[in-house]
């Protein structure tokens, strides 16, 4: 790049939501640092990481916020969602209750977000096929009925993790590039 070219930079906030222990933190650490911690502890409050993705020759930075899925941390909600342009709603394919709670997370996201949000339903832990409680078709069907993107991932073996984030980031970028 020559000195006279301007560098456009985009920064998008993305939130990861879902029940406790569905793998939100490991999805983030796999995406941001290509790390997985089998012994990760429950997130306390909020943490975030920044990761850059190149889209159409432009550097797009995603600031990805990870929050605790436990009820006692629910007070952070409106501030947590404020300014978010993307969201990953995560459930664990081996725990039906986490899938059943997606509707509640979606309601919360819709009531607290102040922008148009690119939403992706993520069925995590697809490496646990032998203990699956939520079928691929159920995930696809819910996503379709709610107008969400859908993907199954495994933070453990990296399946589709980068793809999930990239689809959301690309959708945000294509939908209006808020910095312009």
ChimeraX commands (.cxc) that place a marker at each C-alpha (Angstrom):
marker #1 position 0.00,0.00,0.00 radius 0.5
marker #1 position 1.39,3.39,-0.92 radius 0.5
marker #1 position 1.53,6.29,1.53 radius 0.5
marker #1 position -1.15,8.28,-0.28 radius 0.5
marker #1 position -3.84,5.61,0.10 radius 0.5
marker #1 position -6.19,6.10,2.99 radius 0.5
marker #1 position -6.70,3.20,5.32 radius 0.5
marker #1 position -10.32,2.68,6.22 radius 0.5
marker #1 position -10.84,0.87,9.46 radius 0.5
marker #1 position -14.04,-0.58,10.75 radius 0.5
marker #1 position -14.72,-1.66,14.32 radius 0.5
marker #1 position -17.83,-3.67,15.11 radius 0.5
marker #1 position -19.07,-4.86,18.48 radius 0.5
marker #1 position -20.34,-8.43,18.56 radius 0.5
marker #1 position -21.85,-10.11,21.60 radius 0.5
marker #1 position -21.89,-13.81,22.42 radius 0.5
marker #1 position -24.92,-14.89,24.43 radius 0.5
marker #1 position -26.39,-18.13,25.68 radius 0.5
marker #1 position -26.68,-20.25,28.78 radius 0.5
marker #1 position -23.78,-20.94,31.09 radius 0.5
marker #1 position -21.33,-23.66,29.93 radius 0.5
marker #1 position -22.42,-23.76,26.27 radius 0.5
marker #1 position -18.89,-22.82,25.21 radius 0.5
marker #1 position -19.09,-19.05,24.64 radius 0.5
marker #1 position -15.66,-18.31,26.10 radius 0.5
marker #1 position -13.99,-21.17,24.24 radius 0.5
marker #1 position -15.58,-20.08,20.95 radius 0.5
marker #1 position -14.11,-16.63,21.54 radius 0.5
marker #1 position -10.66,-17.88,22.55 radius 0.5
marker #1 position -10.59,-20.28,19.58 radius 0.5
marker #1 position -11.48,-17.43,17.21 radius 0.5
marker #1 position -9.27,-14.73,18.74 radius 0.5
marker #1 position -6.22,-16.76,19.81 radius 0.5
marker #1 position -6.76,-20.27,18.39 radius 0.5
marker #1 position -6.81,-21.60,21.94 radius 0.5
marker #1 position -9.10,-24.00,23.75 radius 0.5
marker #1 position -9.18,-24.56,27.49 radius 0.5
marker #1 position -10.96,-27.72,28.57 radius 0.5
marker #1 position -10.88,-26.45,32.16 radius 0.5
marker #1 position -12.09,-22.91,31.57 radius 0.5
marker #1 position -13.96,-21.41,34.48 radius 0.5
marker #1 position -17.32,-19.65,34.26 radius 0.5
marker #1 position -16.97,-16.10,33.03 radius 0.5
marker #1 position -17.50,-13.51,35.74 radius 0.5
marker #1 position -19.13,-10.39,34.36 radius 0.5
marker #1 position -17.89,-9.44,30.89 radius 0.5
marker #1 position -14.70,-10.01,28.90 radius 0.5
marker #1 position -13.84,-9.06,25.35 radius 0.5
marker #1 position -11.27,-9.74,22.66 radius 0.5
marker #1 position -10.53,-7.94,19.42 radius 0.5
marker #1 position -9.83,-9.80,16.19 radius 0.5
marker #1 position -9.27,-8.48,12.67 radius 0.5
marker #1 position -10.74,-10.00,9.54 radius 0.5
marker #1 position -10.08,-8.87,5.99 radius 0.5
marker #1 position -13.23,-8.26,3.96 radius 0.5
marker #1 position -13.08,-6.98,0.40 radius 0.5
marker #1 position -9.52,-5.80,1.01 radius 0.5
marker #1 position -10.50,-3.80,4.09 radius 0.5
marker #1 position -9.40,-4.52,7.63 radius 0.5
marker #1 position -12.45,-5.06,9.78 radius 0.5
marker #1 position -11.96,-5.33,13.53 radius 0.5
marker #1 position -14.47,-7.17,15.61 radius 0.5
marker #1 position -14.64,-6.42,19.32 radius 0.5
marker #1 position -16.25,-9.57,20.62 radius 0.5
marker #1 position -17.88,-9.44,24.03 radius 0.5
marker #1 position -18.37,-12.56,26.10 radius 0.5
marker #1 position -20.62,-12.52,29.13 radius 0.5
marker #1 position -21.58,-14.83,31.93 radius 0.5
marker #1 position -24.62,-16.96,31.14 radius 0.5
marker #1 position -25.67,-17.14,34.79 radius 0.5
marker #1 position -28.77,-15.32,36.00 radius 0.5
marker #1 position -26.94,-13.39,38.72 radius 0.5
marker #1 position -25.04,-11.39,36.10 radius 0.5
marker #1 position -28.16,-10.34,34.19 radius 0.5
marker #1 position -27.93,-6.76,35.46 radius 0.5
marker #1 position -25.25,-5.99,32.86 radius 0.5
marker #1 position -27.64,-6.58,30.00 radius 0.5
marker #1 position -28.60,-3.25,28.49 radius 0.5
marker #1 position -25.06,-1.87,28.66 radius 0.5
marker #1 position -23.72,-5.15,27.33 radius 0.5
marker #1 position -25.93,-5.05,24.24 radius 0.5
marker #1 position -25.59,-1.31,23.56 radius 0.5
marker #1 position -23.86,-0.63,20.26 radius 0.5
marker #1 position -23.68,-4.27,19.22 radius 0.5
marker #1 position -23.93,-4.87,15.48 radius 0.5
marker #1 position -23.70,-8.65,15.69 radius 0.5
marker #1 position -24.64,-11.46,18.02 radius 0.5
marker #1 position -23.90,-15.15,18.31 radius 0.5
marker #1 position -26.66,-16.98,20.19 radius 0.5
marker #1 position -25.00,-20.15,21.39 radius 0.5
marker #1 position -26.48,-23.42,22.62 radius 0.5
marker #1 position -24.90,-26.79,23.36 radius 0.5
marker #1 position -26.14,-29.52,20.97 radius 0.5
marker #1 position -25.78,-32.07,23.79 radius 0.5
marker #1 position -28.02,-30.15,26.24 radius 0.5
marker #1 position -31.61,-29.59,25.07 radius 0.5
marker #1 position -32.34,-27.04,27.83 radius 0.5
marker #1 position -29.74,-24.67,26.36 radius 0.5
marker #1 position -31.54,-24.85,23.00 radius 0.5
marker #1 position -34.94,-24.32,24.65 radius 0.5
marker #1 position -33.59,-21.11,26.23 radius 0.5
marker #1 position -32.52,-19.57,22.89 radius 0.5
marker #1 position -35.91,-17.86,22.52 radius 0.5
marker #1 position -35.39,-16.08,25.86 radius 0.5
marker #1 position -31.90,-14.93,24.83 radius 0.5
marker #1 position -33.27,-13.73,21.50 radius 0.5
marker #1 position -36.04,-11.74,23.25 radius 0.5
marker #1 position -33.45,-10.16,25.53 radius 0.5
marker #1 position -31.21,-9.28,22.59 radius 0.5
marker #1 position -34.10,-7.76,20.65 radius 0.5
marker #1 position -35.33,-5.72,23.61 radius 0.5
marker #1 position -31.90,-4.35,24.61 radius 0.5
marker #1 position -30.08,-3.80,21.33 radius 0.5
marker #1 position -30.20,-0.31,19.88 radius 0.5
marker #1 position -29.09,-1.16,16.35 radius 0.5
marker #1 position -29.85,-3.61,13.59 radius 0.5
marker #1 position -28.03,-6.74,14.70 radius 0.5
marker #1 position -26.71,-9.52,12.44 radius 0.5
marker #1 position -27.70,-12.66,14.36 radius 0.5
marker #1 position -26.25,-16.15,14.13 radius 0.5
marker #1 position -27.62,-19.19,15.93 radius 0.5
marker #1 position -24.68,-21.40,16.88 radius 0.5
marker #1 position -25.06,-25.04,17.87 radius 0.5
marker #1 position -21.76,-25.58,19.67 radius 0.5
marker #1 position -20.03,-28.82,20.66 radius 0.5
marker #1 position -20.83,-30.66,17.41 radius 0.5
marker #1 position -17.90,-32.93,18.32 radius 0.5
marker #1 position -20.29,-34.50,20.88 radius 0.5
marker #1 position -22.35,-36.23,18.20 radius 0.5
marker #1 position -22.77,-39.34,20.37 radius 0.5
marker #1 position -24.58,-37.34,23.10 radius 0.5
marker #1 position -26.51,-35.01,20.75 radius 0.5
marker #1 position -29.92,-33.92,22.08 radius 0.5
marker #1 position -30.69,-31.24,19.46 radius 0.5
marker #1 position -30.74,-32.28,15.80 radius 0.5
marker #1 position -29.16,-30.26,13.02 radius 0.5
marker #1 position -32.62,-29.87,11.48 radius 0.5
marker #1 position -34.06,-28.44,14.71 radius 0.5
marker #1 position -31.32,-25.82,14.79 radius 0.5
marker #1 position -31.83,-24.96,11.12 radius 0.5
marker #1 position -35.59,-24.77,11.58 radius 0.5
marker #1 position -35.40,-22.41,14.57 radius 0.5
marker #1 position -32.87,-20.19,12.78 radius 0.5
marker #1 position -35.06,-20.06,9.68 radius 0.5
marker #1 position -38.21,-19.19,11.64 radius 0.5
marker #1 position -36.39,-16.37,13.48 radius 0.5
marker #1 position -34.46,-15.04,10.47 radius 0.5
marker #1 position -31.06,-16.01,11.89 radius 0.5
marker #1 position -27.95,-17.36,10.24 radius 0.5
marker #1 position -27.18,-20.88,11.47 radius 0.5
marker #1 position -24.06,-22.96,11.92 radius 0.5
marker #1 position -22.84,-25.80,14.09 radius 0.5
marker #1 position -19.39,-25.41,15.61 radius 0.5
marker #1 position -16.89,-27.09,17.86 radius 0.5
marker #1 position -14.54,-24.87,19.82 radius 0.5
marker #1 position -12.73,-28.07,20.83 radius 0.5
marker #1 position -11.70,-29.13,17.31 radius 0.5
marker #1 position -12.15,-25.71,15.58 radius 0.5
marker #1 position -15.02,-26.83,13.33 radius 0.5
marker #1 position -16.67,-23.76,11.74 radius 0.5
marker #1 position -15.57,-21.35,14.50 radius 0.5
marker #1 position -13.81,-18.89,12.19 radius 0.5
marker #1 position -16.62,-19.26,9.64 radius 0.5
marker #1 position -19.32,-18.40,12.21 radius 0.5
marker #1 position -17.63,-15.14,13.21 radius 0.5
marker #1 position -16.67,-14.28,9.64 radius 0.5
marker #1 position -20.27,-14.65,8.39 radius 0.5
marker #1 position -21.53,-12.27,11.09 radius 0.5
marker #1 position -18.72,-9.75,10.51 radius 0.5
marker #1 position -19.24,-9.86,6.74 radius 0.5
marker #1 position -23.00,-9.36,7.19 radius 0.5
marker #1 position -22.41,-6.31,9.43 radius 0.5
marker #1 position -19.89,-4.90,6.97 radius 0.5
marker #1 position -22.23,-5.39,4.02 radius 0.5
marker #1 position -25.19,-3.91,5.90 radius 0.5
marker #1 position -23.94,-0.43,6.24 radius 0.5
marker #1 position -20.46,-0.06,7.63 radius 0.5
marker #1 position -21.39,2.11,10.62 radius 0.5
marker #1 position -18.14,4.10,10.56 radius 0.5
marker #1 position -18.96,5.64,7.19 radius 0.5
marker link #1:1,2 radius 0.2
marker link #1:2,3 radius 0.2
marker link #1:3,4 radius 0.2
marker link #1:4,5 radius 0.2
marker link #1:5,6 radius 0.2
marker link #1:6,7 radius 0.2
marker link #1:7,8 radius 0.2
marker link #1:8,9 radius 0.2
marker link #1:9,10 radius 0.2
marker link #1:10,11 radius 0.2
marker link #1:11,12 radius 0.2
marker link #1:12,13 radius 0.2
marker link #1:13,14 radius 0.2
marker link #1:14,15 radius 0.2
marker link #1:15,16 radius 0.2
marker link #1:16,17 radius 0.2
marker link #1:17,18 radius 0.2
marker link #1:18,19 radius 0.2
marker link #1:19,20 radius 0.2
marker link #1:20,21 radius 0.2
marker link #1:21,22 radius 0.2
marker link #1:22,23 radius 0.2
marker link #1:23,24 radius 0.2
marker link #1:24,25 radius 0.2
marker link #1:25,26 radius 0.2
marker link #1:26,27 radius 0.2
marker link #1:27,28 radius 0.2
marker link #1:28,29 radius 0.2
marker link #1:29,30 radius 0.2
marker link #1:30,31 radius 0.2
marker link #1:31,32 radius 0.2
marker link #1:32,33 radius 0.2
marker link #1:33,34 radius 0.2
marker link #1:34,35 radius 0.2
marker link #1:35,36 radius 0.2
marker link #1:36,37 radius 0.2
marker link #1:37,38 radius 0.2
marker link #1:38,39 radius 0.2
marker link #1:39,40 radius 0.2
marker link #1:40,41 radius 0.2
marker link #1:41,42 radius 0.2
marker link #1:42,43 radius 0.2
marker link #1:43,44 radius 0.2
marker link #1:44,45 radius 0.2
marker link #1:45,46 radius 0.2
marker link #1:46,47 radius 0.2
marker link #1:47,48 radius 0.2
marker link #1:48,49 radius 0.2
marker link #1:49,50 radius 0.2
marker link #1:50,51 radius 0.2
marker link #1:51,52 radius 0.2
marker link #1:52,53 radius 0.2
marker link #1:53,54 radius 0.2
marker link #1:54,55 radius 0.2
marker link #1:55,56 radius 0.2
marker link #1:56,57 radius 0.2
marker link #1:57,58 radius 0.2
marker link #1:58,59 radius 0.2
marker link #1:59,60 radius 0.2
marker link #1:60,61 radius 0.2
marker link #1:61,62 radius 0.2
marker link #1:62,63 radius 0.2
marker link #1:63,64 radius 0.2
marker link #1:64,65 radius 0.2
marker link #1:65,66 radius 0.2
marker link #1:66,67 radius 0.2
marker link #1:67,68 radius 0.2
marker link #1:68,69 radius 0.2
marker link #1:69,70 radius 0.2
marker link #1:70,71 radius 0.2
marker link #1:71,72 radius 0.2
marker link #1:72,73 radius 0.2
marker link #1:73,74 radius 0.2
marker link #1:74,75 radius 0.2
marker link #1:75,76 radius 0.2
marker link #1:76,77 radius 0.2
marker link #1:77,78 radius 0.2
marker link #1:78,79 radius 0.2
marker link #1:79,80 radius 0.2
marker link #1:80,81 radius 0.2
marker link #1:81,82 radius 0.2
marker link #1:82,83 radius 0.2
marker link #1:83,84 radius 0.2
marker link #1:84,85 radius 0.2
marker link #1:85,86 radius 0.2
marker link #1:86,87 radius 0.2
marker link #1:87,88 radius 0.2
marker link #1:88,89 radius 0.2
marker link #1:89,90 radius 0.2
marker link #1:90,91 radius 0.2
marker link #1:91,92 radius 0.2
marker link #1:92,93 radius 0.2
marker link #1:93,94 radius 0.2
marker link #1:94,95 radius 0.2
marker link #1:95,96 radius 0.2
marker link #1:96,97 radius 0.2
marker link #1:97,98 radius 0.2
marker link #1:98,99 radius 0.2
marker link #1:99,100 radius 0.2
marker link #1:100,101 radius 0.2
marker link #1:101,102 radius 0.2
marker link #1:102,103 radius 0.2
marker link #1:103,104 radius 0.2
marker link #1:104,105 radius 0.2
marker link #1:105,106 radius 0.2
marker link #1:106,107 radius 0.2
marker link #1:107,108 radius 0.2
marker link #1:108,109 radius 0.2
marker link #1:109,110 radius 0.2
marker link #1:110,111 radius 0.2
marker link #1:111,112 radius 0.2
marker link #1:112,113 radius 0.2
marker link #1:113,114 radius 0.2
marker link #1:114,115 radius 0.2
marker link #1:115,116 radius 0.2
marker link #1:116,117 radius 0.2
marker link #1:117,118 radius 0.2
marker link #1:118,119 radius 0.2
marker link #1:119,120 radius 0.2
marker link #1:120,121 radius 0.2
marker link #1:121,122 radius 0.2
marker link #1:122,123 radius 0.2
marker link #1:123,124 radius 0.2
marker link #1:124,125 radius 0.2
marker link #1:125,126 radius 0.2
marker link #1:126,127 radius 0.2
marker link #1:127,128 radius 0.2
marker link #1:128,129 radius 0.2
marker link #1:129,130 radius 0.2
marker link #1:130,131 radius 0.2
marker link #1:131,132 radius 0.2
marker link #1:132,133 radius 0.2
marker link #1:133,134 radius 0.2
marker link #1:134,135 radius 0.2
marker link #1:135,136 radius 0.2
marker link #1:136,137 radius 0.2
marker link #1:137,138 radius 0.2
marker link #1:138,139 radius 0.2
marker link #1:139,140 radius 0.2
marker link #1:140,141 radius 0.2
marker link #1:141,142 radius 0.2
marker link #1:142,143 radius 0.2
marker link #1:143,144 radius 0.2
marker link #1:144,145 radius 0.2
marker link #1:145,146 radius 0.2
marker link #1:146,147 radius 0.2
marker link #1:147,148 radius 0.2
marker link #1:148,149 radius 0.2
marker link #1:149,150 radius 0.2
marker link #1:150,151 radius 0.2
marker link #1:151,152 radius 0.2
marker link #1:152,153 radius 0.2
marker link #1:153,154 radius 0.2
marker link #1:154,155 radius 0.2
marker link #1:155,156 radius 0.2
marker link #1:156,157 radius 0.2
marker link #1:157,158 radius 0.2
marker link #1:158,159 radius 0.2
marker link #1:159,160 radius 0.2
marker link #1:160,161 radius 0.2
marker link #1:161,162 radius 0.2
marker link #1:162,163 radius 0.2
marker link #1:163,164 radius 0.2
marker link #1:164,165 radius 0.2
marker link #1:165,166 radius 0.2
marker link #1:166,167 radius 0.2
marker link #1:167,168 radius 0.2
marker link #1:168,169 radius 0.2
marker link #1:169,170 radius 0.2
marker link #1:170,171 radius 0.2
marker link #1:171,172 radius 0.2
marker link #1:172,173 radius 0.2
marker link #1:173,174 radius 0.2
marker link #1:174,175 radius 0.2
marker link #1:175,176 radius 0.2
marker link #1:176,177 radius 0.2
marker link #1:177,178 radius 0.2
marker link #1:178,179 radius 0.2
marker link #1:179,180 radius 0.2
view
